[in-house]
Amino acid sequence: MSSGSGPSAVPVHEPASSNDRFGPLIERRNDADFPFYNGTPTALSVRQWALAWASVAVGFAALILLPQTDNFVALIPRILFVGIPLVVLAMVTREHWTALFRKVHGRDVLTMIGFAVLNLVVTSVLALIVRALFGVASNKAVDGAGEGGALDTAAFYVGTGIQLVGEEVFTIVPFLALMYFLFAKAKLSRKTAIVLAWLLSAVWFGAAHLPTYDWNFAQAFIVIGGARLILTLAYIRTKNLWVSTGAHIINDWTLFTQAIVINTALVTL
């Protein structure tokens, strides 16, 4: 455990017992646990958690406020979206920031694919319901995908890949912060802390998408928030941000590719 975490930091706890964990359908049968919420591998103070959460908001501000005249220029805010919170996390946890990321094994790739497929099915159903009841807004960035030529399209895929890593950091850092406050401060059980952090971080993620979808609350909180619940489950199952990121990239690149094919076909007609 690192020193200098401050007097309000929680002590290191032993790995969660089987009674504190969900069954094998949710959490794998291993000793892997979420980092930081219970002082392992290092403890963060309330101030440090607030700083880490604020950093994801600053990264998001860079993403939406800096100009993105094309997909090459857009690489800068997308890199900042990822880089700012990870740099701050490294500042408050020292070398332990890498605890977000674990080695990817073969079954992790299958988990990525499985959650991506599940997400596509669930969000398609939710989108149909929301469309029928409230209407939906289009994603303007996706609508124009593929129209800038091959190099711009390549930059689009690279940039969105980077951004999707950022979206996972944007969600999982608050998820872990919420777990800390609920488990260490509110003294709730680990299972209850997971469920509440899972739900609240999905609301946080959905709210961030309100400007993208013309402030359509139903679309942002039901469709996008629903997608976030599935993707966060991939992290809850594996404790590996690479897995939830992989599922997110497979999901979104599938939709992007579909849009690009349609846009290209329309141009050639």
C-alpha positions as CSV (number, residue, x, y, z in Angstrom):
1,M,0.0,0.0,0.0
2,S,1.3,3.5,-0.9
3,S,1.9,6.0,1.8
4,G,0.6,9.6,1.9
5,S,-3.0,8.7,1.2
6,G,-4.3,11.0,4.0
7,P,-5.9,10.4,7.3
8,S,-9.3,9.7,5.8
9,A,-8.1,6.8,3.6
10,V,-9.6,3.5,4.3
11,P,-7.4,0.6,5.5
12,V,-6.4,-2.3,3.3
13,H,-9.0,-5.1,3.4
14,E,-8.7,-8.8,2.7
15,P,-10.1,-10.0,-0.6
16,A,-13.9,-10.2,-0.7
17,S,-15.3,-13.5,0.7
18,S,-17.7,-15.7,-1.3
19,N,-20.6,-14.2,0.8
20,D,-19.6,-10.7,-0.4
21,R,-19.5,-11.7,-4.0
22,F,-22.2,-12.3,-6.6
23,G,-22.5,-15.7,-8.1
24,P,-20.5,-17.0,-11.2
25,L,-23.0,-15.6,-13.6
26,I,-22.0,-12.1,-12.5
27,E,-18.5,-12.4,-11.0
28,R,-15.9,-14.9,-12.1
29,R,-14.8,-17.5,-9.6
30,N,-11.5,-16.0,-8.7
31,D,-10.0,-13.7,-6.2
32,A,-10.0,-10.6,-8.5
33,D,-11.6,-7.6,-6.9
34,F,-12.2,-3.9,-7.8
35,P,-9.2,-1.7,-7.1
36,F,-9.1,1.2,-4.6
37,Y,-12.7,1.1,-3.1
38,N,-11.5,-0.8,0.0
39,G,-7.9,0.4,0.2
40,T,-6.4,-2.2,-2.1
41,P,-3.9,-2.0,-3.8
42,T,-3.7,1.6,-2.3
43,A,-6.0,3.8,-0.4
44,L,-7.4,7.2,-1.6
45,S,-8.7,10.0,0.6
46,V,-12.0,11.7,0.0
47,R,-10.1,14.6,-1.5
48,Q,-8.2,12.3,-3.8
49,W,-11.4,10.6,-5.0
50,A,-13.0,14.0,-5.6
51,L,-9.9,15.0,-7.7
52,A,-10.1,11.8,-9.7
53,W,-13.8,12.3,-10.4
54,A,-13.2,15.9,-11.3
55,S,-10.5,14.9,-13.7
56,V,-12.9,12.8,-15.8
57,A,-15.2,15.8,-16.0
58,V,-12.3,18.0,-17.2
59,G,-11.4,15.4,-19.8
60,F,-15.0,15.3,-21.0
61,A,-15.0,19.1,-21.2
62,A,-11.9,19.0,-23.4
63,L,-13.7,16.4,-25.6
64,I,-16.8,18.5,-26.2
65,L,-15.4,22.0,-26.1
66,L,-12.2,21.8,-28.2
67,P,-12.8,22.1,-32.0
68,Q,-13.2,18.9,-34.1
69,T,-13.1,20.2,-37.6
70,D,-12.2,16.8,-39.0
71,N,-11.2,13.4,-37.6
72,F,-7.5,14.3,-37.6
73,V,-8.1,17.4,-35.5
74,A,-10.5,15.4,-33.3
75,L,-7.6,13.2,-32.2
76,I,-6.4,15.9,-29.8
77,P,-9.5,16.2,-27.7
78,R,-10.0,12.5,-27.8
79,I,-6.5,11.9,-26.5
80,L,-7.0,14.5,-23.8
81,F,-10.3,12.8,-22.8
82,V,-8.3,9.7,-22.0
83,G,-5.1,11.2,-20.9
84,I,-6.2,13.8,-18.3
85,P,-8.0,11.4,-15.9
86,L,-5.3,8.7,-16.3
87,V,-2.6,11.2,-15.4
88,V,-4.5,12.4,-12.4
89,L,-5.2,8.8,-11.3
90,A,-1.5,8.1,-11.6
91,M,-0.8,11.2,-9.4
92,V,-3.1,10.0,-6.6
93,T,-2.4,6.3,-6.8
94,R,1.2,6.4,-8.1
95,E,2.0,3.2,-10.0
96,H,-1.3,1.6,-8.9
97,W,-3.3,3.3,-11.7
98,T,-2.6,0.3,-13.8
99,A,-4.9,-1.8,-11.5
100,L,-7.7,-0.7,-13.8
101,F,-6.2,-2.8,-16.6
102,R,-5.5,-6.5,-16.4
103,K,-3.9,-8.9,-18.8
104,V,-6.3,-10.0,-21.6
105,H,-6.7,-13.8,-22.0
106,G,-8.6,-15.8,-24.6
107,R,-11.7,-16.0,-22.6
108,D,-11.6,-12.2,-22.1
109,V,-11.9,-11.8,-25.9
110,L,-14.9,-14.1,-25.9
111,T,-16.4,-12.1,-23.0
112,M,-15.9,-8.9,-25.1
113,I,-17.7,-10.4,-28.0
114,G,-20.5,-11.8,-25.8
115,F,-21.2,-8.5,-24.1
116,A,-21.0,-6.6,-27.3
117,V,-23.7,-8.9,-28.9
118,L,-25.8,-8.7,-25.7
119,N,-25.5,-4.9,-25.8
120,L,-26.5,-4.7,-29.5
121,V,-29.6,-6.8,-28.8
122,V,-30.7,-5.0,-25.6
123,T,-30.1,-1.5,-27.0
124,S,-31.9,-2.3,-30.2
125,V,-35.0,-3.3,-28.3
126,L,-34.7,-0.2,-26.0
127,A,-34.3,2.0,-29.0
128,L,-37.4,0.6,-30.7
129,I,-39.4,1.2,-27.5
130,V,-38.1,4.8,-27.1
131,R,-38.6,5.6,-30.8
132,A,-42.2,4.5,-30.5
133,L,-42.9,6.4,-27.3
134,F,-40.7,9.5,-27.4
135,G,-38.9,9.6,-30.8
136,V,-35.1,9.6,-31.1
137,A,-32.4,12.0,-32.3
138,S,-29.6,11.0,-34.6
139,N,-25.9,11.1,-33.7
140,K,-24.5,13.7,-36.1
141,A,-21.0,12.5,-35.8
142,V,-22.1,9.0,-37.0
143,D,-24.3,10.4,-39.7
144,G,-21.3,11.9,-41.5
145,A,-19.0,9.0,-41.0
146,G,-17.2,7.9,-44.1
147,E,-17.9,11.0,-46.1
148,G,-14.4,12.5,-45.7
149,G,-12.5,9.9,-47.7
150,A,-10.4,6.9,-46.8
151,L,-7.8,8.7,-44.6
152,D,-10.4,10.6,-42.7
153,T,-12.4,7.4,-42.2
154,A,-9.2,5.7,-40.8
155,A,-8.7,8.6,-38.4
156,F,-12.4,8.2,-37.4
157,Y,-11.8,4.6,-36.4
158,V,-8.6,5.4,-34.5
159,G,-10.1,8.4,-32.8
160,T,-13.3,6.7,-31.8
161,G,-11.2,3.8,-30.5
162,I,-9.3,6.2,-28.3
163,Q,-12.5,8.0,-27.2
164,L,-14.2,4.7,-26.3
165,V,-11.2,3.9,-23.9
166,G,-12.0,7.4,-22.5
167,E,-15.7,6.6,-22.1
168,E,-14.8,3.5,-20.0
169,V,-12.4,5.6,-17.8
170,F,-15.2,8.3,-17.6
171,T,-17.6,5.7,-16.2
172,I,-15.4,3.3,-14.2
173,V,-13.5,5.9,-12.2
174,P,-16.8,7.3,-10.9
175,F,-18.1,3.7,-10.4
176,L,-15.1,3.0,-8.1
177,A,-15.5,6.3,-6.4
178,L,-19.1,5.6,-5.6
179,M,-18.1,2.1,-4.4
180,Y,-15.7,3.8,-2.0
181,F,-18.2,6.2,-0.6
182,L,-21.0,3.6,-0.3
183,F,-18.8,0.8,1.1
184,A,-16.2,2.6,3.2
185,K,-18.1,5.7,4.2
186,A,-21.8,4.7,4.2
187,K,-20.9,1.2,5.4
188,L,-23.1,-0.6,3.0
189,S,-22.3,-4.2,1.9
190,R,-20.1,-4.8,-1.1
191,K,-23.0,-6.2,-3.1
192,T,-25.2,-3.2,-2.3
193,A,-22.4,-0.8,-3.1
194,I,-21.8,-2.5,-6.5
195,V,-25.5,-2.3,-7.5
196,L,-25.9,1.3,-6.5
197,A,-22.6,2.3,-8.1
198,W,-23.6,0.4,-11.3
199,L,-26.9,2.2,-11.5
200,L,-25.6,5.7,-10.6
201,S,-22.6,5.5,-13.0
202,A,-25.0,4.6,-15.8
203,V,-27.0,7.8,-15.0
204,W,-23.8,9.8,-15.1
205,F,-22.9,8.2,-18.5
206,G,-26.4,8.8,-19.9
207,A,-26.4,12.5,-18.7
208,A,-23.1,13.1,-20.6
209,H,-24.8,12.0,-23.8
210,L,-27.7,14.5,-23.5
211,P,-26.1,17.1,-25.8
212,T,-25.2,14.4,-28.4
213,Y,-28.9,13.5,-28.7
214,D,-30.5,16.9,-28.6
215,W,-31.4,16.7,-24.9
216,N,-33.6,13.7,-25.5
217,F,-33.8,12.5,-21.9
218,A,-35.5,9.2,-22.8
219,Q,-32.9,8.3,-25.4
220,A,-30.0,9.4,-23.2
221,F,-31.1,7.6,-20.0
222,I,-32.9,4.6,-21.3
223,V,-31.0,3.7,-24.5
224,I,-27.6,5.0,-23.7
225,G,-27.9,4.3,-19.9
226,G,-29.1,0.8,-20.7
227,A,-26.1,0.2,-22.9
228,R,-23.9,1.5,-20.1
229,L,-25.4,-1.0,-17.7
230,I,-24.4,-3.9,-20.0
231,L,-20.9,-2.6,-20.6
232,T,-20.3,-2.0,-16.9
233,L,-21.3,-5.6,-16.3
234,A,-18.4,-6.6,-18.4
235,Y,-16.1,-4.7,-16.0
236,I,-17.9,-6.1,-13.0
237,R,-17.4,-9.6,-14.2
238,T,-13.7,-9.3,-15.1
239,K,-12.4,-6.3,-13.1
240,N,-10.6,-5.4,-16.4
241,L,-11.2,-2.1,-18.2
242,W,-9.8,-3.6,-21.4
243,V,-12.7,-6.1,-21.5
244,S,-15.4,-3.5,-21.1
245,T,-13.5,-1.3,-23.6
246,G,-13.3,-4.2,-26.1
247,A,-17.0,-4.8,-25.8
248,H,-17.7,-1.1,-26.3
249,I,-15.4,-0.9,-29.3
250,I,-17.0,-4.0,-31.0
251,N,-20.4,-2.6,-30.3
252,D,-19.8,0.9,-31.6
253,W,-17.6,0.0,-34.5
254,T,-20.3,-2.4,-35.7
255,L,-22.8,0.5,-35.7
256,F,-20.3,2.9,-37.2
257,T,-19.4,0.4,-40.0
258,Q,-23.1,-0.1,-40.8
259,A,-23.5,3.7,-41.0
260,I,-20.5,4.1,-43.3
261,V,-21.7,1.4,-45.6
262,I,-25.1,3.0,-45.9
263,N,-23.6,6.5,-46.4
264,T,-21.2,5.2,-49.1
265,A,-24.1,3.4,-50.8
266,L,-26.2,6.6,-50.8
267,V,-23.3,8.6,-52.3
268,T,-22.9,6.1,-55.2
269,L,-26.6,6.0,-56.1
